[in-house]
Amino acid sequence: MNTDDLSERDDAQGSGGDFRARVIDALRTVYDPEIPVNIYDLGLVYGLDVDEDSGEVAIRMTLTAPGCPVAQTFPSIVEESVLDVAGVSAARVELVWDPPWTRALMSDAARLELGMY
């Protein structure tokens, strides 16, 4: 499985490049319910494991706050989005709280979108 700790957030062309890029594109269609930015650029996705051969995708992500009202339902929304990608046979989202999300995790594109420069 191709594991990525997302330290290089925009490097979608590693192992499994095109497949991985399509999964990231799908993640970018899911928006945080409180901040009008997609979850990938917002920095909520901490890890992305893709296995193109089996079609399995595992996502480690957080939310902006532990008390977020969508904490119970949001992982399934993310899973459904990824399952729509051609070649994905299974998607699993693990919600984690450590490390806590901070604005420092946002991509440059997200900061620009929110006028935070």
N, C-alpha and C positions, 0 to 999 in steps of 0.2 A: 504494500500500500504506500502511496506517495504521501508522506507526512510533511506538513508545513506549519511552523509556528507563526507564520505571517509576519516575520520580522522584515521581510521584503514584500510589503503588501501588494505592490503592483506587478510583481514578477509572476505572471500567470503562465509563462511558457516553460516551466520546469518539466519534470517527467510527466507524461500524460498531458502535455501542453494544451492541445485543442480541447480535449475533454474537460480538463481542469478549467480552462478559460470559459467554457460554456457553463460549468457549475458556478463559477464566480459571477458570470453575467446573470444567472438566475438569482443568486443571492442579492445582486444589486437591484432586483425588482421588488424586494421586500423592504418596506419602510418602517422605521421605528414609529410606534403609534403616537409618540409625544413630540418627537423632533423630526422635521420634514427632510430626513436624509436616509438613504438606504443603509441597511445594517452592516454591509461590508465596509463602505467608506466611513461610516460612523465609528468603526473599530470594535464593533460588538462581536465579530467573529475572531476568536482567538486561535483556532486551529482548524485545518481542513485536510482531511485524509481522503484521497481518491484512489480507487483501484479500477482502472479502465477495463481490465480483463473481466472482472466479476461485475462491474457496474455499481459497486458499493461506494457510498460516500458517508463519511462520518464528520460531523461538525461539532466543534466545541465553541460555545458562545456564551455571552452574558447579556444582561439587560442593563439599562442605564441606572437602575436602582433595584435593590433586592425586593422592595415592596411594590414593584410594578404590577398593576392590576392584570396584565396579560401574561404573567409568568406561567400560568398553567396551560394556556392555549397557544401561545406564540411559537413554541418549538414545533408544533404540528403544522403551523402555517409555513414555517421555513422548510420543513420536510416536504410538504406538498409542492412547494415551488421548485425544489431540487428534483423531485420525482418527475417533473414535467420535462426535464432535460433528456434528449435522446441518448440512449445508452445507459441511463441510470436505472438500476434494478432495485436498489434499496437505499434509503437515506435514514440516517439516525442523527438526532440532535441531542447533545448533552449540554444542559444548562449548568454553568459554573459561576461562582461568585468570587473566586480568587484567581488572579488579582482583581480588585474592584475596577470597574470602568471609570476612566477619567477622560476629559476632553483631549488630553495629550495623545490618546489613541486614534483620534480622528485623522483621516487622510487630508492632504492639502486640498483636494477637491471638495471635501465636506466643509472644511474651514472657509473656503471661498464661498460656497453655497450659503453658508450661514453668516457671512460677513464678519468672520472672526480674525481677520488679518489687520 
